[in-house]
């Protein structure tokens, strides 16, 4: 028995506006499958466009934070928000970017014990503070980041990624978004070992 990917109706690809259908087909071409977030969010096309525009603006822009580190932020904060979809999906991306099959599980459960650098732990300390207690963020938090080479623009990126995925986590939980089965095995074995 296969569970539905969302508690809300998921439109057919044929019934979607052309720009959404094109975006989904491009993702399918690149990854070999359609991540369920694209299908679930297509329930509301205008929100789909807004979400993915902000996602791309943050996750694809050059910054002092690597692609893998951006995924660490997503995985750690999604773990704190109990978001199965984002932990599983972004955990797969994190494993691939970092070429490390253990890292996503470590970061999702307790990044303080993960095999990551002190710089990355400081980054995740800041992200978790934004995630769990943003009202208490102060100058000392920015100073800690600067000690590890992060700029104030990097701090913005950390906070914005945390905030966007706070929204994503809550929508995934609201909709009961189910992770694609493909995500569970991605990045766990070297490509030639499959």
PyMOL commands that place a pseudoatom at each C-alpha (Angstrom):
pseudoatom trace, name=CA, resn=UNK, resi=1, chain=A, elem=C, hetatm=0, pos=[0.000, 0.000, 0.000]
pseudoatom trace, name=CA, resn=UNK, resi=2, chain=A, elem=C, hetatm=0, pos=[1.374, 3.396, -0.969]
pseudoatom trace, name=CA, resn=UNK, resi=3, chain=A, elem=C, hetatm=0, pos=[0.516, 6.355, 1.230]
pseudoatom trace, name=CA, resn=UNK, resi=4, chain=A, elem=C, hetatm=0, pos=[-0.577, 9.578, -0.427]
pseudoatom trace, name=CA, resn=UNK, resi=5, chain=A, elem=C, hetatm=0, pos=[2.128, 12.221, -0.788]
pseudoatom trace, name=CA, resn=UNK, resi=6, chain=A, elem=C, hetatm=0, pos=[-0.095, 14.953, 0.696]
pseudoatom trace, name=CA, resn=UNK, resi=7, chain=A, elem=C, hetatm=0, pos=[-3.359, 15.236, 2.561]
pseudoatom trace, name=CA, resn=UNK, resi=8, chain=A, elem=C, hetatm=0, pos=[-4.362, 17.869, -0.032]
pseudoatom trace, name=CA, resn=UNK, resi=9, chain=A, elem=C, hetatm=0, pos=[-5.211, 17.124, -3.667]
pseudoatom trace, name=CA, resn=UNK, resi=10, chain=A, elem=C, hetatm=0, pos=[-2.203, 16.862, -5.959]
pseudoatom trace, name=CA, resn=UNK, resi=11, chain=A, elem=C, hetatm=0, pos=[-2.957, 18.115, -9.478]
pseudoatom trace, name=CA, resn=UNK, resi=12, chain=A, elem=C, hetatm=0, pos=[-1.895, 16.131, -12.514]
pseudoatom trace, name=CA, resn=UNK, resi=13, chain=A, elem=C, hetatm=0, pos=[1.097, 17.453, -14.424]
pseudoatom trace, name=CA, resn=UNK, resi=14, chain=A, elem=C, hetatm=0, pos=[-1.103, 17.989, -17.466]
pseudoatom trace, name=CA, resn=UNK, resi=15, chain=A, elem=C, hetatm=0, pos=[-3.428, 20.268, -15.482]
pseudoatom trace, name=CA, resn=UNK, resi=16, chain=A, elem=C, hetatm=0, pos=[-0.683, 22.574, -14.178]
pseudoatom trace, name=CA, resn=UNK, resi=17, chain=A, elem=C, hetatm=0, pos=[0.253, 25.985, -15.566]
pseudoatom trace, name=CA, resn=UNK, resi=18, chain=A, elem=C, hetatm=0, pos=[3.032, 25.653, -18.146]
pseudoatom trace, name=CA, resn=UNK, resi=19, chain=A, elem=C, hetatm=0, pos=[5.743, 27.285, -15.977]
pseudoatom trace, name=CA, resn=UNK, resi=20, chain=A, elem=C, hetatm=0, pos=[5.112, 24.854, -13.097]
pseudoatom trace, name=CA, resn=UNK, resi=21, chain=A, elem=C, hetatm=0, pos=[4.958, 21.849, -15.399]
pseudoatom trace, name=CA, resn=UNK, resi=22, chain=A, elem=C, hetatm=0, pos=[8.226, 22.926, -17.064]
pseudoatom trace, name=CA, resn=UNK, resi=23, chain=A, elem=C, hetatm=0, pos=[9.972, 23.380, -13.692]
pseudoatom trace, name=CA, resn=UNK, resi=24, chain=A, elem=C, hetatm=0, pos=[8.811, 19.957, -12.511]
pseudoatom trace, name=CA, resn=UNK, resi=25, chain=A, elem=C, hetatm=0, pos=[9.917, 18.259, -15.736]
pseudoatom trace, name=CA, resn=UNK, resi=26, chain=A, elem=C, hetatm=0, pos=[13.353, 19.914, -15.471]
pseudoatom trace, name=CA, resn=UNK, resi=27, chain=A, elem=C, hetatm=0, pos=[13.743, 18.583, -11.925]
pseudoatom trace, name=CA, resn=UNK, resi=28, chain=A, elem=C, hetatm=0, pos=[12.640, 15.132, -13.065]
pseudoatom trace, name=CA, resn=UNK, resi=29, chain=A, elem=C, hetatm=0, pos=[15.147, 15.201, -15.926]
pseudoatom trace, name=CA, resn=UNK, resi=30, chain=A, elem=C, hetatm=0, pos=[17.986, 16.144, -13.571]
pseudoatom trace, name=CA, resn=UNK, resi=31, chain=A, elem=C, hetatm=0, pos=[17.197, 13.826, -10.653]
pseudoatom trace, name=CA, resn=UNK, resi=32, chain=A, elem=C, hetatm=0, pos=[15.363, 10.948, -12.323]
pseudoatom trace, name=CA, resn=UNK, resi=33, chain=A, elem=C, hetatm=0, pos=[12.201, 11.481, -10.256]
pseudoatom trace, name=CA, resn=UNK, resi=34, chain=A, elem=C, hetatm=0, pos=[9.925, 14.285, -9.084]
pseudoatom trace, name=CA, resn=UNK, resi=35, chain=A, elem=C, hetatm=0, pos=[10.449, 15.239, -5.429]
pseudoatom trace, name=CA, resn=UNK, resi=36, chain=A, elem=C, hetatm=0, pos=[7.059, 15.208, -3.742]
pseudoatom trace, name=CA, resn=UNK, resi=37, chain=A, elem=C, hetatm=0, pos=[7.451, 18.806, -2.522]
pseudoatom trace, name=CA, resn=UNK, resi=38, chain=A, elem=C, hetatm=0, pos=[6.993, 20.015, -6.105]
pseudoatom trace, name=CA, resn=UNK, resi=39, chain=A, elem=C, hetatm=0, pos=[3.807, 18.014, -6.519]
pseudoatom trace, name=CA, resn=UNK, resi=40, chain=A, elem=C, hetatm=0, pos=[2.398, 18.914, -3.106]
pseudoatom trace, name=CA, resn=UNK, resi=41, chain=A, elem=C, hetatm=0, pos=[3.105, 22.641, -3.478]
pseudoatom trace, name=CA, resn=UNK, resi=42, chain=A, elem=C, hetatm=0, pos=[1.585, 22.658, -6.973]
pseudoatom trace, name=CA, resn=UNK, resi=43, chain=A, elem=C, hetatm=0, pos=[-1.782, 22.542, -5.188]
pseudoatom trace, name=CA, resn=UNK, resi=44, chain=A, elem=C, hetatm=0, pos=[-1.416, 26.359, -5.029]
pseudoatom trace, name=CA, resn=UNK, resi=45, chain=A, elem=C, hetatm=0, pos=[0.505, 27.585, -8.089]
pseudoatom trace, name=CA, resn=UNK, resi=46, chain=A, elem=C, hetatm=0, pos=[1.107, 31.170, -6.905]
pseudoatom trace, name=CA, resn=UNK, resi=47, chain=A, elem=C, hetatm=0, pos=[2.552, 29.939, -3.600]
pseudoatom trace, name=CA, resn=UNK, resi=48, chain=A, elem=C, hetatm=0, pos=[4.631, 27.337, -5.472]
pseudoatom trace, name=CA, resn=UNK, resi=49, chain=A, elem=C, hetatm=0, pos=[6.173, 30.130, -7.550]
pseudoatom trace, name=CA, resn=UNK, resi=50, chain=A, elem=C, hetatm=0, pos=[6.848, 32.352, -4.536]
pseudoatom trace, name=CA, resn=UNK, resi=51, chain=A, elem=C, hetatm=0, pos=[8.331, 29.548, -2.436]
pseudoatom trace, name=CA, resn=UNK, resi=52, chain=A, elem=C, hetatm=0, pos=[10.669, 28.252, -5.116]
pseudoatom trace, name=CA, resn=UNK, resi=53, chain=A, elem=C, hetatm=0, pos=[11.724, 31.755, -6.157]
pseudoatom trace, name=CA, resn=UNK, resi=54, chain=A, elem=C, hetatm=0, pos=[12.829, 32.479, -2.589]
pseudoatom trace, name=CA, resn=UNK, resi=55, chain=A, elem=C, hetatm=0, pos=[14.338, 28.994, -2.273]
pseudoatom trace, name=CA, resn=UNK, resi=56, chain=A, elem=C, hetatm=0, pos=[16.448, 29.549, -5.386]
pseudoatom trace, name=CA, resn=UNK, resi=57, chain=A, elem=C, hetatm=0, pos=[17.439, 33.079, -4.342]
pseudoatom trace, name=CA, resn=UNK, resi=58, chain=A, elem=C, hetatm=0, pos=[18.861, 31.695, -1.080]
pseudoatom trace, name=CA, resn=UNK, resi=59, chain=A, elem=C, hetatm=0, pos=[20.118, 28.247, -1.909]
pseudoatom trace, name=CA, resn=UNK, resi=60, chain=A, elem=C, hetatm=0, pos=[21.686, 29.006, -5.301]
pseudoatom trace, name=CA, resn=UNK, resi=61, chain=A, elem=C, hetatm=0, pos=[23.307, 32.385, -4.597]
pseudoatom trace, name=CA, resn=UNK, resi=62, chain=A, elem=C, hetatm=0, pos=[27.072, 32.501, -4.122]
pseudoatom trace, name=CA, resn=UNK, resi=63, chain=A, elem=C, hetatm=0, pos=[28.008, 33.171, -0.502]
pseudoatom trace, name=CA, resn=UNK, resi=64, chain=A, elem=C, hetatm=0, pos=[30.500, 32.354, 2.229]
pseudoatom trace, name=CA, resn=UNK, resi=65, chain=A, elem=C, hetatm=0, pos=[28.442, 29.257, 2.962]
pseudoatom trace, name=CA, resn=UNK, resi=66, chain=A, elem=C, hetatm=0, pos=[28.971, 26.201, 0.773]
pseudoatom trace, name=CA, resn=UNK, resi=67, chain=A, elem=C, hetatm=0, pos=[26.097, 24.236, -0.780]
pseudoatom trace, name=CA, resn=UNK, resi=68, chain=A, elem=C, hetatm=0, pos=[26.767, 21.452, 1.717]
pseudoatom trace, name=CA, resn=UNK, resi=69, chain=A, elem=C, hetatm=0, pos=[26.683, 23.887, 4.644]
pseudoatom trace, name=CA, resn=UNK, resi=70, chain=A, elem=C, hetatm=0, pos=[23.391, 25.315, 3.433]
pseudoatom trace, name=CA, resn=UNK, resi=71, chain=A, elem=C, hetatm=0, pos=[21.997, 21.780, 3.464]
pseudoatom trace, name=CA, resn=UNK, resi=72, chain=A, elem=C, hetatm=0, pos=[23.393, 21.277, 6.990]
pseudoatom trace, name=CA, resn=UNK, resi=73, chain=A, elem=C, hetatm=0, pos=[21.323, 24.267, 8.101]
pseudoatom trace, name=CA, resn=UNK, resi=74, chain=A, elem=C, hetatm=0, pos=[18.210, 22.772, 6.506]
pseudoatom trace, name=CA, resn=UNK, resi=75, chain=A, elem=C, hetatm=0, pos=[18.774, 19.327, 8.017]
pseudoatom trace, name=CA, resn=UNK, resi=76, chain=A, elem=C, hetatm=0, pos=[19.598, 20.523, 11.553]
pseudoatom trace, name=CA, resn=UNK, resi=77, chain=A, elem=C, hetatm=0, pos=[16.702, 22.973, 11.796]
pseudoatom trace, name=CA, resn=UNK, resi=78, chain=A, elem=C, hetatm=0, pos=[14.279, 20.566, 10.116]
pseudoatom trace, name=CA, resn=UNK, resi=79, chain=A, elem=C, hetatm=0, pos=[15.249, 17.972, 12.702]
pseudoatom trace, name=CA, resn=UNK, resi=80, chain=A, elem=C, hetatm=0, pos=[14.462, 20.482, 15.452]
pseudoatom trace, name=CA, resn=UNK, resi=81, chain=A, elem=C, hetatm=0, pos=[11.102, 21.133, 13.779]
pseudoatom trace, name=CA, resn=UNK, resi=82, chain=A, elem=C, hetatm=0, pos=[10.343, 17.403, 13.452]
pseudoatom trace, name=CA, resn=UNK, resi=83, chain=A, elem=C, hetatm=0, pos=[9.962, 17.629, 9.691]
pseudoatom trace, name=CA, resn=UNK, resi=84, chain=A, elem=C, hetatm=0, pos=[10.388, 14.172, 8.238]
pseudoatom trace, name=CA, resn=UNK, resi=85, chain=A, elem=C, hetatm=0, pos=[10.180, 15.338, 4.629]
pseudoatom trace, name=CA, resn=UNK, resi=86, chain=A, elem=C, hetatm=0, pos=[12.941, 17.938, 4.869]
pseudoatom trace, name=CA, resn=UNK, resi=87, chain=A, elem=C, hetatm=0, pos=[15.248, 15.799, 7.012]
pseudoatom trace, name=CA, resn=UNK, resi=88, chain=A, elem=C, hetatm=0, pos=[15.002, 12.928, 4.543]
pseudoatom trace, name=CA, resn=UNK, resi=89, chain=A, elem=C, hetatm=0, pos=[15.086, 14.942, 1.305]
pseudoatom trace, name=CA, resn=UNK, resi=90, chain=A, elem=C, hetatm=0, pos=[17.733, 17.467, 2.316]
pseudoatom trace, name=CA, resn=UNK, resi=91, chain=A, elem=C, hetatm=0, pos=[19.650, 14.792, 4.185]
pseudoatom trace, name=CA, resn=UNK, resi=92, chain=A, elem=C, hetatm=0, pos=[20.080, 13.041, 0.836]
pseudoatom trace, name=CA, resn=UNK, resi=93, chain=A, elem=C, hetatm=0, pos=[21.329, 16.248, -0.780]
pseudoatom trace, name=CA, resn=UNK, resi=94, chain=A, elem=C, hetatm=0, pos=[23.684, 16.866, 2.156]
pseudoatom trace, name=CA, resn=UNK, resi=95, chain=A, elem=C, hetatm=0, pos=[25.170, 13.368, 1.877]
pseudoatom trace, name=CA, resn=UNK, resi=96, chain=A, elem=C, hetatm=0, pos=[25.798, 13.931, -1.827]
pseudoatom trace, name=CA, resn=UNK, resi=97, chain=A, elem=C, hetatm=0, pos=[27.342, 17.399, -1.485]
pseudoatom trace, name=CA, resn=UNK, resi=98, chain=A, elem=C, hetatm=0, pos=[29.588, 16.369, 1.396]
pseudoatom trace, name=CA, resn=UNK, resi=99, chain=A, elem=C, hetatm=0, pos=[30.324, 12.889, -0.001]
pseudoatom trace, name=CA, resn=UNK, resi=100, chain=A, elem=C, hetatm=0, pos=[29.700, 11.542, 3.496]
pseudoatom trace, name=CA, resn=UNK, resi=101, chain=A, elem=C, hetatm=0, pos=[27.038, 8.863, 4.106]
pseudoatom trace, name=CA, resn=UNK, resi=102, chain=A, elem=C, hetatm=0, pos=[26.841, 9.495, 7.882]
pseudoatom trace, name=CA, resn=UNK, resi=103, chain=A, elem=C, hetatm=0, pos=[26.680, 13.280, 8.051]
pseudoatom trace, name=CA, resn=UNK, resi=104, chain=A, elem=C, hetatm=0, pos=[22.945, 13.827, 7.522]
pseudoatom trace, name=CA, resn=UNK, resi=105, chain=A, elem=C, hetatm=0, pos=[21.917, 11.453, 10.296]
pseudoatom trace, name=CA, resn=UNK, resi=106, chain=A, elem=C, hetatm=0, pos=[24.425, 13.031, 12.673]
pseudoatom trace, name=CA, resn=UNK, resi=107, chain=A, elem=C, hetatm=0, pos=[23.365, 16.592, 11.881]
pseudoatom trace, name=CA, resn=UNK, resi=108, chain=A, elem=C, hetatm=0, pos=[19.646, 15.812, 12.067]
pseudoatom trace, name=CA, resn=UNK, resi=109, chain=A, elem=C, hetatm=0, pos=[19.875, 14.156, 15.476]
pseudoatom trace, name=CA, resn=UNK, resi=110, chain=A, elem=C, hetatm=0, pos=[22.593, 16.171, 17.253]
pseudoatom trace, name=CA, resn=UNK, resi=111, chain=A, elem=C, hetatm=0, pos=[24.882, 18.384, 15.192]
pseudoatom trace, name=CA, resn=UNK, resi=112, chain=A, elem=C, hetatm=0, pos=[27.018, 19.047, 18.309]
pseudoatom trace, name=CA, resn=UNK, resi=113, chain=A, elem=C, hetatm=0, pos=[28.199, 15.415, 18.138]
pseudoatom trace, name=CA, resn=UNK, resi=114, chain=A, elem=C, hetatm=0, pos=[28.485, 15.321, 14.345]
pseudoatom trace, name=CA, resn=UNK, resi=115, chain=A, elem=C, hetatm=0, pos=[31.758, 14.929, 12.500]
pseudoatom trace, name=CA, resn=UNK, resi=116, chain=A, elem=C, hetatm=0, pos=[31.781, 18.549, 11.292]
pseudoatom trace, name=CA, resn=UNK, resi=117, chain=A, elem=C, hetatm=0, pos=[34.136, 21.464, 11.862]
pseudoatom trace, name=CA, resn=UNK, resi=118, chain=A, elem=C, hetatm=0, pos=[33.992, 23.943, 14.743]
pseudoatom trace, name=CA, resn=UNK, resi=119, chain=A, elem=C, hetatm=0, pos=[33.099, 26.588, 12.143]
pseudoatom trace, name=CA, resn=UNK, resi=120, chain=A, elem=C, hetatm=0, pos=[30.118, 24.518, 10.983]
pseudoatom trace, name=CA, resn=UNK, resi=121, chain=A, elem=C, hetatm=0, pos=[28.998, 23.905, 14.574]
pseudoatom trace, name=CA, resn=UNK, resi=122, chain=A, elem=C, hetatm=0, pos=[29.056, 27.674, 15.202]
pseudoatom trace, name=CA, resn=UNK, resi=123, chain=A, elem=C, hetatm=0, pos=[27.005, 28.169, 12.027]
pseudoatom trace, name=CA, resn=UNK, resi=124, chain=A, elem=C, hetatm=0, pos=[24.474, 25.606, 13.243]
pseudoatom trace, name=CA, resn=UNK, resi=125, chain=A, elem=C, hetatm=0, pos=[24.407, 27.134, 16.747]
pseudoatom trace, name=CA, resn=UNK, resi=126, chain=A, elem=C, hetatm=0, pos=[23.294, 30.376, 15.094]
pseudoatom trace, name=CA, resn=UNK, resi=127, chain=A, elem=C, hetatm=0, pos=[20.762, 28.613, 12.850]
pseudoatom trace, name=CA, resn=UNK, resi=128, chain=A, elem=C, hetatm=0, pos=[19.282, 26.734, 15.804]
pseudoatom trace, name=CA, resn=UNK, resi=129, chain=A, elem=C, hetatm=0, pos=[18.967, 29.947, 17.786]
pseudoatom trace, name=CA, resn=UNK, resi=130, chain=A, elem=C, hetatm=0, pos=[17.096, 31.514, 14.868]
pseudoatom trace, name=CA, resn=UNK, resi=131, chain=A, elem=C, hetatm=0, pos=[14.959, 28.366, 14.637]
pseudoatom trace, name=CA, resn=UNK, resi=132, chain=A, elem=C, hetatm=0, pos=[14.110, 27.997, 18.321]
pseudoatom trace, name=CA, resn=UNK, resi=133, chain=A, elem=C, hetatm=0, pos=[14.575, 31.399, 19.975]
pseudoatom trace, name=CA, resn=UNK, resi=134, chain=A, elem=C, hetatm=0, pos=[15.078, 34.143, 17.394]
pseudoatom trace, name=CA, resn=UNK, resi=135, chain=A, elem=C, hetatm=0, pos=[14.025, 36.890, 19.819]
pseudoatom trace, name=CA, resn=UNK, resi=136, chain=A, elem=C, hetatm=0, pos=[17.193, 36.284, 21.842]
pseudoatom trace, name=CA, resn=UNK, resi=137, chain=A, elem=C, hetatm=0, pos=[19.645, 36.722, 18.938]
pseudoatom trace, name=CA, resn=UNK, resi=138, chain=A, elem=C, hetatm=0, pos=[22.125, 39.471, 19.750]
pseudoatom trace, name=CA, resn=UNK, resi=139, chain=A, elem=C, hetatm=0, pos=[25.522, 40.955, 19.026]
pseudoatom trace, name=CA, resn=UNK, resi=140, chain=A, elem=C, hetatm=0, pos=[27.352, 38.086, 20.734]
pseudoatom trace, name=CA, resn=UNK, resi=141, chain=A, elem=C, hetatm=0, pos=[25.854, 35.648, 18.228]
pseudoatom trace, name=CA, resn=UNK, resi=142, chain=A, elem=C, hetatm=0, pos=[27.161, 37.707, 15.311]
pseudoatom trace, name=CA, resn=UNK, resi=143, chain=A, elem=C, hetatm=0, pos=[30.554, 38.023, 17.016]
pseudoatom trace, name=CA, resn=UNK, resi=144, chain=A, elem=C, hetatm=0, pos=[30.772, 34.227, 17.351]
pseudoatom trace, name=CA, resn=UNK, resi=145, chain=A, elem=C, hetatm=0, pos=[30.116, 33.881, 13.632]
pseudoatom trace, name=CA, resn=UNK, resi=146, chain=A, elem=C, hetatm=0, pos=[32.737, 36.512, 12.770]
pseudoatom trace, name=CA, resn=UNK, resi=147, chain=A, elem=C, hetatm=0, pos=[35.333, 34.617, 14.837]
pseudoatom trace, name=CA, resn=UNK, resi=148, chain=A, elem=C, hetatm=0, pos=[34.879, 31.742, 12.381]
pseudoatom trace, name=CA, resn=UNK, resi=149, chain=A, elem=C, hetatm=0, pos=[35.097, 33.892, 9.262]
pseudoatom trace, name=CA, resn=UNK, resi=150, chain=A, elem=C, hetatm=0, pos=[31.407, 34.432, 8.594]
pseudoatom trace, name=CA, resn=UNK, resi=151, chain=A, elem=C, hetatm=0, pos=[30.336, 37.877, 7.387]
pseudoatom trace, name=CA, resn=UNK, resi=152, chain=A, elem=C, hetatm=0, pos=[27.136, 39.653, 8.359]
pseudoatom trace, name=CA, resn=UNK, resi=153, chain=A, elem=C, hetatm=0, pos=[25.814, 38.736, 4.894]
pseudoatom trace, name=CA, resn=UNK, resi=154, chain=A, elem=C, hetatm=0, pos=[26.529, 35.083, 5.723]
pseudoatom trace, name=CA, resn=UNK, resi=155, chain=A, elem=C, hetatm=0, pos=[24.573, 35.547, 8.967]
pseudoatom trace, name=CA, resn=UNK, resi=156, chain=A, elem=C, hetatm=0, pos=[21.669, 36.844, 6.890]
pseudoatom trace, name=CA, resn=UNK, resi=157, chain=A, elem=C, hetatm=0, pos=[21.905, 33.731, 4.681]
pseudoatom trace, name=CA, resn=UNK, resi=158, chain=A, elem=C, hetatm=0, pos=[21.938, 31.423, 7.703]
pseudoatom trace, name=CA, resn=UNK, resi=159, chain=A, elem=C, hetatm=0, pos=[18.909, 33.171, 9.181]
pseudoatom trace, name=CA, resn=UNK, resi=160, chain=A, elem=C, hetatm=0, pos=[16.997, 33.357, 5.901]
pseudoatom trace, name=CA, resn=UNK, resi=161, chain=A, elem=C, hetatm=0, pos=[17.583, 29.676, 5.101]
pseudoatom trace, name=CA, resn=UNK, resi=162, chain=A, elem=C, hetatm=0, pos=[16.445, 28.771, 8.608]
pseudoatom trace, name=CA, resn=UNK, resi=163, chain=A, elem=C, hetatm=0, pos=[13.344, 30.949, 8.251]
pseudoatom trace, name=CA, resn=UNK, resi=164, chain=A, elem=C, hetatm=0, pos=[12.402, 29.658, 4.795]
pseudoatom trace, name=CA, resn=UNK, resi=165, chain=A, elem=C, hetatm=0, pos=[12.718, 26.078, 5.914]
pseudoatom trace, name=CA, resn=UNK, resi=166, chain=A, elem=C, hetatm=0, pos=[10.753, 26.862, 9.070]
pseudoatom trace, name=CA, resn=UNK, resi=167, chain=A, elem=C, hetatm=0, pos=[7.923, 27.680, 6.663]
pseudoatom trace, name=CA, resn=UNK, resi=168, chain=A, elem=C, hetatm=0, pos=[8.667, 24.598, 4.582]
pseudoatom trace, name=CA, resn=UNK, resi=169, chain=A, elem=C, hetatm=0, pos=[8.791, 22.359, 7.676]
pseudoatom trace, name=CA, resn=UNK, resi=170, chain=A, elem=C, hetatm=0, pos=[5.439, 23.618, 8.881]
pseudoatom trace, name=CA, resn=UNK, resi=171, chain=A, elem=C, hetatm=0, pos=[3.806, 23.209, 5.462]
pseudoatom trace, name=CA, resn=UNK, resi=172, chain=A, elem=C, hetatm=0, pos=[5.261, 19.712, 5.103]
pseudoatom trace, name=CA, resn=UNK, resi=173, chain=A, elem=C, hetatm=0, pos=[3.829, 18.777, 8.497]
pseudoatom trace, name=CA, resn=UNK, resi=174, chain=A, elem=C, hetatm=0, pos=[0.478, 20.451, 7.728]
pseudoatom trace, name=CA, resn=UNK, resi=175, chain=A, elem=C, hetatm=0, pos=[0.144, 18.570, 4.457]
pseudoatom trace, name=CA, resn=UNK, resi=176, chain=A, elem=C, hetatm=0, pos=[1.622, 15.280, 5.741]
pseudoatom trace, name=CA, resn=UNK, resi=177, chain=A, elem=C, hetatm=0, pos=[4.090, 15.449, 2.877]
pseudoatom trace, name=CA, resn=UNK, resi=178, chain=A, elem=C, hetatm=0, pos=[5.709, 12.066, 2.383]
pseudoatom trace, name=CA, resn=UNK, resi=179, chain=A, elem=C, hetatm=0, pos=[9.375, 11.845, 1.366]
pseudoatom trace, name=CA, resn=UNK, resi=180, chain=A, elem=C, hetatm=0, pos=[10.062, 10.045, -1.894]
pseudoatom trace, name=CA, resn=UNK, resi=181, chain=A, elem=C, hetatm=0, pos=[11.476, 6.571, -1.380]
pseudoatom trace, name=CA, resn=UNK, resi=182, chain=A, elem=C, hetatm=0, pos=[14.434, 7.502, -3.604]
pseudoatom trace, name=CA, resn=UNK, resi=183, chain=A, elem=C, hetatm=0, pos=[15.773, 9.960, -1.021]
pseudoatom trace, name=CA, resn=UNK, resi=184, chain=A, elem=C, hetatm=0, pos=[16.412, 7.303, 1.629]
pseudoatom trace, name=CA, resn=UNK, resi=185, chain=A, elem=C, hetatm=0, pos=[19.257, 5.619, -0.237]
pseudoatom trace, name=CA, resn=UNK, resi=186, chain=A, elem=C, hetatm=0, pos=[20.788, 8.602, -2.045]
pseudoatom trace, name=CA, resn=UNK, resi=187, chain=A, elem=C, hetatm=0, pos=[24.376, 9.362, -1.084]
pseudoatom trace, name=CA, resn=UNK, resi=188, chain=A, elem=C, hetatm=0, pos=[24.718, 6.370, 1.220]
pseudoatom trace, name=CA, resn=UNK, resi=189, chain=A, elem=C, hetatm=0, pos=[26.939, 4.303, -1.079]
pseudoatom trace, name=CA, resn=UNK, resi=190, chain=A, elem=C, hetatm=0, pos=[29.483, 5.452, -3.634]
pseudoatom trace, name=CA, resn=UNK, resi=191, chain=A, elem=C, hetatm=0, pos=[27.976, 5.470, -7.131]
pseudoatom trace, name=CA, resn=UNK, resi=192, chain=A, elem=C, hetatm=0, pos=[30.184, 2.607, -8.322]
pseudoatom trace, name=CA, resn=UNK, resi=193, chain=A, elem=C, hetatm=0, pos=[29.213, 0.438, -5.312]
pseudoatom trace, name=CA, resn=UNK, resi=194, chain=A, elem=C, hetatm=0, pos=[25.523, 0.242, -6.247]
for i in range(1, 194): cmd.bond("trace and resi %d" % i, "trace and resi %d" % (i + 1))
show_as sticks, trace
zoom trace
